[in-house]
């Protein structure tokens, strides 16, 4: 969890210089928390990273006092410096506060200076607090070595891609509901805002023409569930709910989730296809790496304000399908519900999730070691 005070357990300060770094450090700290629950963390980024999430604190290089205040308040036990320059003024404060640092694909380069001797001295000062460096290239290793960091304190990480820790579910219940569904084509409309409700329901009705016995699992976290149920009934749809019937039956066409209980892990596992709600309205979409990790093919509209880097990664690898207009929605749904279409998207999605796992695991392992956990 993020913190607003000095906790009793060790604190990790993770600073990311890009959206990719921010996604990766979220993944790293969540995995560390699963292994060592006493660890807390705080996430920061420069303004240039364009981080808009509530869990990210902006720290500007130009505002030295805010950096001093931040480090005085949190007194972190370890800093993860990810995809950001070591020549920044903020990084120089780390030495002043004697915080051990793990560099992760940091921007090394040569430090600006007046003379070679001054440059070398400044570089050695810059890496004084670095206890380990996970680097992208051999050139970075050479630069750090020339700055005085021992080779034994470096390892090549390669390109950094964030993975995901998917939510769990009750496997027995999942198997039971899957048996009830009897291989019915199922799609999960996740995080659907009120302004998209009619679009989703009308799309479902039209898509049923080419995918008979289709089931829609509908998640509407900010809507009144009774009003959603009433709306479904005006479309003459057979509705069941998680908070009343508990599970769909063979006649259920729309199944409403319970927004008081987070069960996305269950619904993603049951659904061959998942629509990311918000992508036809405000763009406040959920992390697509979660359904990708759980084997659900992903579709979305054109508006992606949140997790845009993750959506781009998936799309470039053929792991999502973007629906460019509301008019296309039903047509695309009917086609993509075909088992072979879903399977290809889901397989590509799993490939994207997997490619970042090794690097993230390595960062987690080094971080835990530097905090005194493990070997």
N, C-alpha and C positions, 0 to 999 in steps of 0.2 A: 504494500500500500504506500501511497505518497504520504508525506508527513508535513506538519506545520510547526514542529517543535523538535527538540533534541530527545530522541527516544533512548531507552535503556540498552537496546541491542545495537549492532553495527549499522551504520548508515552508508549507503552508496550514493554518491553524486554522479549522475550520468549526464554528460553534456554532448549534444549532437549538433553538428553543423549543417545538416541537411534533412529533408523529409525522410529520406531513406535511413539515415542514421537514427532519427527519432523513432521510426517504426522498429528498427533493430533493437534499440535500447529498451523499448517497452517489452519486447519479447525476452530479452536477456533478464531484466529484473523480475519479470513474472515467473520465469523458470527458477531463478535463484530463490524466490519466495516459496516456491513449491518444495524446494530441497531444504531450505533453512528458514523457517517461519519467523525467526527473531530478527531477520534482516529487514530494514526499511530503506526507502530510497526517495530521492527527489530528482526530478528530470528538468533540465534546462536546455535552452537553445538561444542563439542570437536572433535578432529581429529578422535578419536576412534569410533564415530558414523557413520563414512564413508558417510558423507553427501556430495554429489557432485553437488547439485542444485545451481543455480546462486543466489537464494534468501537466502542462508544460509551463514553466516559469521563464520569462524572457530575461536574459542577462546580456546587457550591451557592453562591448569593449570600451566604448567611449564614456561609460559611467563607472569609473573605478570605485567610487564609494558604494555603489549598489552591490558590486562584487564583494567588497570587504564586509559589508553588512550581511550579505548572504552567507559567506563562509563563517563569520562569527556566530551567526544564529544556528546554523546546522552542524558545524564542526564535523564534516564527513570523515569517515574512516578510510574511504577509498574513492578515487575519482576514475570514472571511465570517460576518456576523452575520445570521442568518435567522430571521424571525418571532419576535423576542424584543425586549424593551423596552430602549431606550437609556438609561433612567434607573436601570438595575440597578447595584449596586455592582461586579459583575464587569466590566461595560462600562467603568466609570470607571477600572479598572486598565489598560485599553488605552492611554489617554493617558500613563499613568505609564511604560509600556514602549515608547512611540512606535511602535506597530504600525499600519501602514496598514489601513484598514477599508473593506470594501465592504458596505454595508447592503443586505439583500434583504428587502423587505416587512417591515422592522422595525416594531415598535410605537413610534410617535413620541409622540403625545400632548403634553401640557404637563407640564413637570416641576413637582413640588410645591415650594412655597417659602413664605416669609413675605411677600415683596414682589415686585412686578412687576420691579423693577430686578434683584433677586437672581436671579429666575427667568430673566431674559434672559441674565445673566452665566453662570449654571449651564448653560443650554442651549448657549451658544457654546462653553463648555468641553467639553461632552459630544460635540459634533460636530467637535472640533479634529482628530481623527485620521481622520475620514471622508474618503476620497479619491473615493468615488463612491457614489451611492445609487440602487438600483433599487427603485422604490416602486409601491404598488398604486393609490393614489388621488391626485387633484389636491389634496385637503386635506393629505395627507402632504407633497406638494411645497411647499405654502404654509407649513406649519409648519417644515420644514427650511430654507426660504428665510429665514424670520424668525429662525431660529437662527444664520444667517450662512453657510449652505452655498450656494455659487453655483449658479444654475439650470443652468449648463453641466455641472455635476457630478451631474446627476440625469437619470433616464429612467424613464418609466412602464413597469412590467413587466406589470401586471395580476395576476390570480390565479395562484398558484404551484401547479403540479402536477408531480410527479416523472415523468419518462419512464424509459427504460431503455436500456442498451447491451446488445443481445442477444449471446449467444455465437455465434461463427462455427462453420462446419463446412466440410468438403471438398465443394464443389459437385459435383464429378465423381462422388464416391461417393454423394452424395444422389440424383443423377439415376439412377445405376445401380440403387440399391436400390428407388427408386420404380418403375423399369421392371420389376424382379423382382416387386414387389407387384401390378402390373397393376391398379391402382385398387381393391385390396381395402380394405374398411373397416378402418381402423387406429386403435387408441387406445393412448396412452402413459400407463401408471400410474407416475408419477414419485415417487421418494422414499418408497416404501411401507415402513413399519415392519413388523417381524415379526408384530405383533398384528393387522395388517390383511391379511396374505397370503391367508388362507383366504377372507375376505370378497371380495377382488378376484378370486380364481380362480373362486369359486362364481358371482359376478356375471357373469363372462365366459362361463361355461358356459350360464347362463340367457339371456344377451343374444344368444348365437349363434342362438337360435331365430328371432329376428326380423332378424338381420343376418348372413346366411350368409357364410362365408369370412372372418369377422372375424379380425384379427390383434391380439394383445395384446403390446405391447412393455413388459416388466416391469423396473422399476428398483428394486432392493432394497439400498440402500447399506450397511446394517448387518447383513445376513444372510449366512450361509455360502452361496455360490452353488451348491455341490453339494447342500446340503440343500434349497434352493429348487427345484432341478431335480428332485430326488427327490419332493418334494411335488407338483409338477406331474404327474409320471408316475403318482402314486397316483390322480390325477383322470383318468388315461388321456388326457392331453393330449400332443400331439406338440411336443416342445421343441427349440429350437435356441439356441445361445448366441453372444454376441459373442466370447468368449474361446476358443471351440473352432471352430465352423463359420464364424464371422465375419459371416454375414448370414443372414437368413431365406430359406427357399425356398418354393415354392408350397404345400407340405404343412405348413409350420410354423404352429402355432396360438399358441404362446407363445414369444417371443424374449426371452432374458435379456440385459440390458446388462452391460457390464464395469465394475464399480464402481471399478476402479483407473484408469480413464480417464474424464475428464469430457467426455461427448459429448451432453449434453442439447440443444445447439443442433441436432444432426442429428436426434434423435428427435422434438423438437417440430415440426420442419419436415416430417417424414414423417407425423405423426399428425394426423388431422382433429380428434381430440378428446383432451384430456389431463385425467387425474384427478390432483388434487394430494394426494399421499399424506400421511398424518398427520391429515387432517381428520375422521377417525372415531375418533381415539385421543388423542394428546397435543397436537394442534394445532400441532405444529412443522412448518408447511408452507413450501413454497418461494415465492419471489416470483412472483405470477401475471402480472406485467407482461412477463415473459420469453416465456411461450407466447403472450400477447396480441400481442406485437411480432412473433412469428414465424408468425402465422396459424393457431394451433391454438385451437379452442374449449376452454373451461375448465369443468370441473365439480369440485365439492368437497362434503365433508360439512359438518356444522354447527359443528365445533370449529376455530377459527382464532385461534391465539395469536400467531402471527407475521404480519407484513405485513397486519394487519387493516384498516388504512386503505386500502391498495391494493385489497383484496378488496371493500371497501365501495364504492369509486369504480367499480369494474367492474360490480358488481351493480346499482348505481343506474342505470347506462347499458345494462342488459340484456346485459352481456358475459360473465356467468358464470351457471351454474345450480347452486343449492344443493340438495343431496339431504339431506332432513331426517332420514331414517331408513335403516338398512341394508336394510330390507324393500323400500324404493323403488328401490334402486340398480339392479338389473337391469332393471326396468321403464323407468326413465329412460334407461339406457344404450341399450337397443334403439331407443327413440324418437329420441334425440339423434344416433345414428349416421346417420340419414337426411341426405343431402347438404344439403338446404335448411336443416335445423335447425342443422347445424354451421356452415354458411356465414353465417347471421345472427349467431350468437354471435361468430364470428371477426371479422366485419366490425365489429361493435360494439366489440370489444376493441381492434382497430386504431385506431378512432376515439378511444378513451380515451388510448391511448399517444401518439397524434399531438398531442393538444391541449396536452400539456405540453412538447412539443419546443422550441417557439420561445423560451419563457421560459428553459429550461435552457441552450439555445445562447447566449442573451444573457448569462447569468451566467458561462458558461465564457469567452466572448470578453472580457468586462470583466476577469475574474480574470487571464487570461493577459497582458493588456495591463499590468495593475498589477504583475505579476511581471517585466515587461520582455520578454515574448515577443510577437511580432507587432507590428502597427502601433499 
